[in-house]
């Protein structure tokens, strides 16, 4: 998979999220991660899709992975904060 194919898969994932096709988005992200396991955007998109699919544990771990990869990027941190607000996460302050 070339970098162009990775970009195409990420664009497809973004479009799927926009269209509320979250399972489809997860498939595209997993395709990207097979090639680039440390792709920040793929991990963020997994967080978004998992949160929408009512899978808070998967969403949390995806956002945390993205935040570890790019600590200066705010998107993963915002996703994590929104997730904690949505689920009244007890350990939010610790994280």
PyMOL commands that set and color helices and strands:
alter all, ss='L'
color gray80, all
select helices_A, chain A and resi 3-18+22-35+40-52+56-69+74-87
alter helices_A, ss='H'
color red, helices_A
deselect
rebuild
show_as cartoon
